[in-house]
Amino acid sequence: MAKRAVIYVRTSSEYQGEKCSPAEQELDCRRLAETQGLVVVNVYRDIERYRVKNKWVEPSGTRYDRPGLLAMLRDAADNQFDVILAWREDRLYRGMRAMLLVLETIQQNNISIMLALETFDPSTAPVKAWLAQVELEHIKERMTMGVKARLKAGKANSGQDRYGYRRVGERIEIVPDEAKWVRQIFAWYIERLSLKEIRKRLIAANAPQKEATKPRKITWAIGSILGVLRGAKDYTTGIKVQRREGDWFEIGIEPILDIQTYEQFLGIHRGSAKAAPSSVKQYALIQGLLYCDCGYRWQPRGATSHFRRHDGAWVKRKTITGVYHCTCNYEELISPGCPRSIPRRDADREVWRQVCNAINHPEILLDQARILVDELKRESNIGNADRERIEKELENLFQNRQWTITQARKGGITEEEMERRLNEYSQLEVQLKKELSAMQKAIDERLLTDWEAKVMQFLDDLKIGIQALNTEPATDEEWLESFEIKRQTVQLWWNK
């Protein structure tokens, strides 16, 4: 029976100089699979930027959190293939942490690695990974030095140019067709037109936008107009500021706006609405929990403890009302069934009524809980003692593996003996992990004794609390405390 193989493909900016497109990598690997009599069952790709927390990152070989790589290693642990095919070794890793992750996985799951352009040798992999990381750091250092030298000389470098400009060689030039619309956007803003009205006029006039790497979902999005307005200083002073590795550089460009327009813009912009002070509180029970048919979150409006007068001062409200409104600003995306806004009080009251109803009538909740408990009891086919035994054996295997590697490095055992022992440990580890993964989570039935009575007691306590919350508060302080408890209850119920 032919062995199952998967292909791993990676590209990033670190190798833009090499002709190794994803298609070429995959093609070479498929040729290798054909010559080796392997059956390709999957292809894993890391060819686009991905988000890590709040930052977009390139799928660099030094990163161990690449989505495609992690998916492949998870499938390896599930015994979904026998061989990994890659173009070169540095496609899999260029750093020590990523290398250790790959090598540990293939050793534990008895998986082979084959390379289209090289020969894979696990014994030299750590050295190669270290050299590749050093090489990559040197490349980045040289690139950074070159970029800084260009910027210091006032030459244009990489980066997005503002609307109204384009890069021609080492210079930044004005785009006449865009520059006139920059002036027009500022003229409309000075006339105090709303951003929605400015957008409508730009679309009606078929004003050009910057070319984008991906098709635009929204024509002249509000954010694009704000981006033009935020560049007022650059458009006027004729100076483009770029930052690189903590250093700031100024590049001379031809101004688009005159100083008079800039001063008029500042006069209006400085007088625009300022952020609310910290004393202003938002009173919306279901803020951020509901979506309208347009796909946007409902957000509260007019549900704050204070409101802003025309002179900019914040004044405490006598009565808090407000609405939840759809935040979609684009008419072409608004769903026909979207009501655009709903009264805040009505929405909060209905949600709170449903929460109270679930607590006051727990029969449905108890029925679902009984089903879940019965399933857990049926699936619990092993005791805690057996689970602890297997986990202890896995821990001993890990220690034995480390001891064997240490003895081989000291010369206490031969390399062949080390490989033989490591293979035995890996096979035993696979068996133990399969046994452990086949077990369902053990349930201690003693903890489930009289669980229904405990749940009912908990719900009875909740009922008493609900009755207290539904009592009309006597003071503003009591109302605020009651509202905060309701909000936390709704959030907890929603998350569950």
C-alpha positions in Angstrom: 0.0 0.0 0.0 1.4 3.4 -1.0 2.3 5.7 1.8 0.2 8.9 2.4 2.1 12.1 1.8 1.3 15.8 2.4 2.9 18.8 0.8 3.9 21.9 2.8 4.3 25.2 0.9 5.5 28.5 2.4 6.4 31.9 0.9 7.0 35.2 2.6 8.8 38.5 2.0 12.0 37.1 3.3 12.5 35.1 0.1 11.0 37.5 -2.5 14.3 37.4 -4.3 14.1 33.6 -4.9 12.0 32.2 -7.7 10.0 29.9 -5.5 6.3 30.6 -6.0 3.8 28.4 -4.2 2.8 26.8 -7.5 6.4 25.9 -8.3 7.0 24.5 -4.9 3.9 22.3 -5.0 4.7 21.1 -8.6 8.2 20.0 -7.6 6.9 18.2 -4.5 4.2 16.4 -6.6 6.9 15.3 -9.0 8.9 13.9 -6.0 5.8 12.1 -4.7 5.3 10.5 -8.1 8.9 9.3 -8.3 8.7 7.9 -4.8 5.3 6.2 -5.3 3.6 8.4 -2.7 -0.1 9.4 -2.6 -0.6 13.1 -1.9 -3.6 13.4 0.5 -3.3 17.1 1.5 -1.5 20.4 0.8 -0.8 22.9 3.6 0.0 26.4 2.6 1.4 29.4 4.5 1.5 32.0 1.7 -0.4 34.9 3.2 -0.1 37.2 6.2 -2.0 36.1 9.2 -3.1 37.8 12.4 -1.3 37.3 15.7 -3.3 39.1 18.4 -3.7 42.6 16.9 -0.9 42.4 14.4 -0.6 41.0 10.9 2.6 39.0 10.4 4.3 37.3 7.5 4.6 33.5 7.5 8.3 33.7 8.2 10.2 30.5 8.7 11.3 31.7 12.1 7.7 31.7 13.3 6.3 28.6 14.9 2.7 29.8 15.0 2.1 29.6 11.2 -1.5 28.4 10.7 -0.7 25.9 7.9 2.3 24.4 9.8 0.2 24.0 13.0 -2.6 22.4 11.1 -0.2 19.9 9.5 1.4 19.0 12.8 -2.0 18.5 14.4 -3.0 16.1 11.6 0.4 14.3 12.0 -0.6 13.6 15.6 -3.9 12.2 14.4 -2.0 9.7 12.1 -3.5 11.2 8.9 -0.3 10.8 6.8 3.2 9.2 6.7 5.4 11.6 4.8 5.9 15.4 4.7 7.1 16.8 1.3 8.6 20.3 1.1 10.6 22.2 -1.5 13.6 22.8 0.8 14.2 22.4 4.5 14.0 26.2 5.1 10.4 26.0 3.9 9.6 24.1 7.1 11.6 26.2 9.5 14.4 28.9 9.7 14.5 29.1 13.5 15.2 26.8 16.4 11.7 26.8 18.0 10.0 26.0 14.8 12.6 23.3 14.0 12.1 21.7 17.5 8.4 21.6 17.0 8.7 19.9 13.6 11.3 17.4 14.7 9.5 16.4 17.9 6.3 15.8 15.9 7.9 13.6 13.3 9.8 11.6 15.9 6.7 11.0 18.1 4.5 10.0 15.2 7.1 8.1 13.1 6.8 10.5 10.1 9.4 11.0 7.4 10.4 14.2 5.6 11.4 14.4 2.0 12.7 17.5 0.2 12.4 18.3 -3.5 15.8 20.1 -3.9 17.7 18.7 -0.9 18.3 15.6 1.2 16.8 15.8 4.7 19.1 14.8 7.6 17.5 15.1 11.1 21.0 15.0 12.7 22.1 18.2 11.0 18.8 20.0 11.2 19.6 22.0 14.4 22.8 23.4 12.8 21.0 24.2 9.6 18.2 26.0 11.5 20.7 28.0 13.5 22.7 29.0 10.4 19.4 29.9 8.5 18.3 32.1 11.4 21.7 33.9 11.5 21.6 34.4 7.8 18.1 35.8 8.0 19.0 38.2 10.7 22.0 39.5 8.6 19.7 39.9 5.6 17.2 41.9 7.7 20.0 44.0 9.1 21.4 44.8 5.7 18.0 45.7 4.3 17.2 48.0 7.3 20.6 49.8 6.8 19.9 50.2 3.1 16.4 51.5 3.7 17.6 54.0 6.3 20.3 55.3 4.0 17.8 55.9 1.3 15.4 57.7 3.6 18.2 59.8 5.1 19.0 60.9 1.5 15.4 61.9 1.0 14.6 59.1 -1.4 11.3 57.4 -1.4 11.1 53.9 -0.1 8.5 51.2 0.4 5.2 52.0 2.0 1.7 53.2 1.1 1.6 56.6 -0.6 -1.2 59.0 0.4 -4.1 59.6 -1.9 -2.9 62.2 -4.4 0.6 60.9 -4.7 2.5 58.1 -6.4 6.0 56.8 -6.4 8.2 57.2 -9.5 11.6 55.6 -8.9 13.0 57.4 -5.9 10.7 60.4 -6.1 7.1 60.9 -4.9 5.0 62.8 -7.5 1.5 64.3 -7.5 -1.2 62.5 -9.3 -3.3 65.3 -10.9 -6.5 63.3 -11.1 -6.3 62.5 -7.4 -5.0 65.8 -6.2 -8.0 67.7 -7.4 -10.2 65.4 -5.3 -8.0 65.9 -2.3 -8.7 69.7 -2.6 -12.4 69.0 -3.2 -12.7 66.8 -0.1 -11.2 69.5 2.1 -13.4 72.2 0.5 -16.5 70.1 1.3 -15.3 69.5 4.8 -14.8 73.3 5.3 -18.4 73.7 4.1 -19.3 71.4 7.0 -20.7 68.7 4.9 -21.1 65.3 6.6 -18.7 62.4 5.8 -21.7 60.5 4.4 -22.6 63.4 2.1 -18.9 63.8 0.9 -18.9 60.0 0.2 -22.1 60.3 -1.8 -20.7 63.2 -3.9 -17.4 61.3 -4.6 -19.3 58.3 -5.8 -21.7 60.3 -7.9 -18.7 62.1 -9.6 -16.9 58.7 -10.1 -13.8 60.0 -8.3 -10.9 57.6 -8.7 -9.5 55.7 -5.7 -6.0 54.3 -5.1 -5.4 51.0 -6.6 -5.7 48.2 -4.0 -4.1 44.8 -3.9 -7.5 43.3 -3.2 -10.9 44.2 -4.7 -12.6 46.9 -2.6 -15.8 45.7 -0.9 -16.9 49.3 -0.3 -16.5 52.3 -2.7 -15.1 55.3 -1.0 -15.4 54.0 2.5 -15.7 56.5 5.3 -12.3 55.4 6.6 -10.7 56.3 3.2 -12.1 59.8 3.5 -10.9 60.1 7.0 -7.5 59.0 5.8 -7.4 61.9 3.4 -8.4 64.4 6.1 -5.8 63.0 8.5 -3.1 63.8 6.0 -3.9 67.6 6.0 -0.4 68.5 7.4 1.5 66.4 4.9 -0.6 67.8 2.0 0.2 71.4 3.2 3.8 71.3 4.4 5.1 69.1 1.5 6.9 66.8 3.9 6.3 63.0 4.2 7.4 61.5 7.5 8.5 57.9 7.6 9.5 55.8 10.6 12.0 53.0 10.4 13.3 51.0 13.4 12.6 53.9 15.8 14.1 56.6 13.6 12.1 59.3 11.8 12.9 60.6 8.3 11.5 63.4 6.3 11.0 63.3 2.5 10.2 66.4 0.5 7.1 66.2 -1.6 5.1 68.8 -3.6 2.2 70.3 -1.5 -1.4 69.9 -2.7 -3.1 72.2 -0.2 -2.4 75.9 0.4 -1.9 77.3 3.9 -5.2 79.1 3.9 -7.2 75.9 3.3 -5.2 74.1 6.1 -5.9 76.9 8.6 -9.6 76.8 7.8 -9.6 73.0 8.2 -7.8 73.3 11.6 -10.4 75.8 12.8 -13.2 73.4 12.1 -11.4 70.3 13.1 -10.3 71.7 16.5 -13.8 72.7 17.2 -15.2 69.2 16.4 -16.7 67.0 19.1 -14.3 65.9 21.8 -14.2 62.6 23.5 -16.5 62.2 26.5 -15.0 62.5 29.9 -14.6 59.4 32.1 -17.6 60.5 34.2 -19.9 59.8 31.3 -21.3 56.2 31.6 -23.1 54.1 29.0 -26.3 52.4 30.2 -27.1 49.7 27.6 -27.9 46.2 28.9 -27.1 44.3 25.7 -24.4 46.5 24.2 -22.3 44.6 21.6 -24.3 41.4 21.9 -26.8 41.7 19.0 -26.3 41.9 15.2 -28.8 43.4 12.7 -29.6 41.8 9.3 -26.8 44.0 7.8 -24.2 42.0 9.7 -23.3 45.0 12.0 -23.5 45.1 15.7 -26.3 47.1 17.3 -24.8 50.0 19.3 -26.4 52.3 21.8 -27.0 55.9 21.1 -28.3 58.5 23.6 -28.1 56.0 26.4 -25.3 57.8 28.3 -25.5 59.4 31.7 -24.6 62.8 30.2 -25.2 64.6 26.9 -23.2 67.2 25.1 -24.6 70.6 24.5 -24.0 72.7 21.4 -21.2 74.6 23.2 -19.4 71.3 23.8 -20.2 71.0 27.6 -21.4 67.7 29.0 -24.6 67.9 31.1 -26.2 65.1 33.2 -29.4 63.7 31.7 -32.6 63.8 33.8 -33.9 60.7 32.0 -31.9 58.0 30.2 -33.7 56.7 27.1 -31.8 56.3 23.8 -31.9 53.6 21.1 -29.9 50.8 19.7 -28.9 51.6 16.1 -27.4 49.8 13.1 -23.9 51.2 12.5 -23.8 50.4 8.8 -23.1 53.7 7.0 -23.4 52.4 3.5 -26.8 52.4 1.8 -25.8 49.6 -0.6 -25.1 47.2 2.3 -28.2 48.0 4.3 -30.5 45.0 4.5 -34.2 45.5 3.5 -35.2 44.1 6.8 -33.0 46.4 8.9 -35.1 48.7 11.1 -32.1 51.0 11.5 -32.9 51.6 15.2 -35.0 50.2 18.1 -35.8 51.8 21.5 -33.2 50.9 24.1 -35.7 50.4 26.9 -37.9 48.0 24.9 -34.9 45.9 23.8 -33.3 45.8 27.3 -36.7 45.0 28.9 -37.4 42.1 26.4 -33.9 40.5 27.0 -34.2 40.9 30.7 -37.7 39.3 30.6 -36.3 36.3 28.8 -33.4 35.9 31.3 -35.9 36.0 34.2 -38.2 33.5 32.5 -35.3 31.1 32.0 -34.4 31.4 35.7 -38.0 31.2 37.0 -38.8 28.2 34.8 -35.8 26.0 34.9 -37.5 22.8 33.5 -35.9 23.1 30.1 -32.5 23.8 31.6 -32.7 20.8 33.9 -33.8 18.5 31.0 -30.8 19.5 29.0 -28.5 19.1 32.0 -29.9 15.6 32.7 -29.1 14.6 29.1 -25.6 15.9 29.4 -24.9 14.2 32.7 -26.2 10.8 31.4 -23.9 11.1 28.3 -20.9 11.9 30.5 -21.7 8.9 32.7 -22.0 6.5 29.8 -18.8 7.8 28.1 -16.8 7.5 31.3 -15.2 4.1 30.9 -12.0 4.5 32.9 -11.2 5.5 36.4 -8.9 8.4 37.5 -6.3 5.9 38.7 -5.8 4.5 35.2 -5.6 8.0 33.7 -2.9 9.0 36.3 -1.0 5.8 35.5 -0.8 6.6 31.8 0.1 10.2 32.4 2.9 9.0 34.7 4.2 6.6 32.0 4.3 9.5 29.5 6.2 11.6 31.9 8.7 8.8 32.5 9.1 8.4 28.7 10.0 12.1 28.4 12.6 11.8 31.1 14.1 8.6 29.5 14.3 10.3 26.1 16.2 13.3 27.6 18.5 10.9 29.5 19.2 8.9 26.4 20.1 12.0 24.3 22.3 13.3 27.1 24.2 9.9 27.3 24.7 9.9 23.6 26.2 13.4 23.7 28.6 12.4 26.5 29.6 9.3 24.5 28.0 6.8 27.0 26.1 5.1 24.2 26.5 5.0 20.5 24.4 7.0 18.1 22.8 3.8 16.7 21.8 2.7 20.2 20.4 6.2 20.9 18.3 6.0 17.7 17.0 2.5 18.5 16.0 3.6 22.0 14.3 6.8 20.8 12.3 4.8 18.2 11.1 2.4 21.0 10.1 5.4 23.2 8.3 7.0 20.3 6.3 3.9 19.5 5.4 3.4 23.1 4.4 7.0 23.4 2.2 6.8 20.4 0.4 3.8 21.9 -0.1 5.5 25.2 -1.4 8.7 23.6 -3.8 6.8 21.5 -5.1 5.0 24.6 -5.4 8.2 26.4 -7.1 10.1 23.6 -9.6 7.2 23.2 -10.7 7.7 26.8 -13.5 10.1 27.6 -13.2 12.5 30.4 -13.7 10.5 33.6 -16.6 11.6 35.8 -16.5 11.2 39.5 -20.1 10.2 40.2 -19.7 11.2 43.9 -19.5 14.8 42.7 -22.8 14.2 40.8 -24.6 13.0 43.8 -27.8 14.9 44.3 -26.7 17.4 41.6 -30.3 18.2 40.6 -31.1 19.4 44.2 -27.9 21.6 44.1 -28.9 23.1 40.8 -32.4 23.8 42.0 -31.0 25.5 45.2 -28.7 27.6 43.0 -31.7 28.6 40.8 -33.8 29.4 43.9 -31.1 31.7 45.1 -31.1 33.4 41.7 -34.8 33.8 41.8 -34.5 35.7 45.1 -31.9 37.9 43.5 -34.0 38.5 40.5 -37.0 39.6 42.6 -34.7 42.1 44.4 -33.4 43.4 41.1 -37.0 43.8 39.7 -37.9 46.0 42.7 -38.1 49.7 41.9 -34.9 51.3 43.2 -35.3 54.2 45.7 -32.2 56.1 44.8 -29.9 56.7 41.8 -27.2 54.8 43.5 -29.5 51.8 43.9 -30.5 52.0 40.3 -26.9 52.1 39.1 -26.0 49.1 41.3 -29.1 47.2 40.0 -28.3 48.0 36.4 -24.7 46.8 36.7 -25.8 43.5 38.2 -28.3 43.0 35.4 -25.7 43.8 32.8 -23.3 41.2 34.3 -26.1 38.6 34.5 -27.1 39.1 30.9 -23.4 38.9 29.8 -23.0 35.7 31.8 -26.2 34.2 30.4 -25.2 35.2 26.9 -21.8 33.6 27.1 -23.2 30.4 28.5 
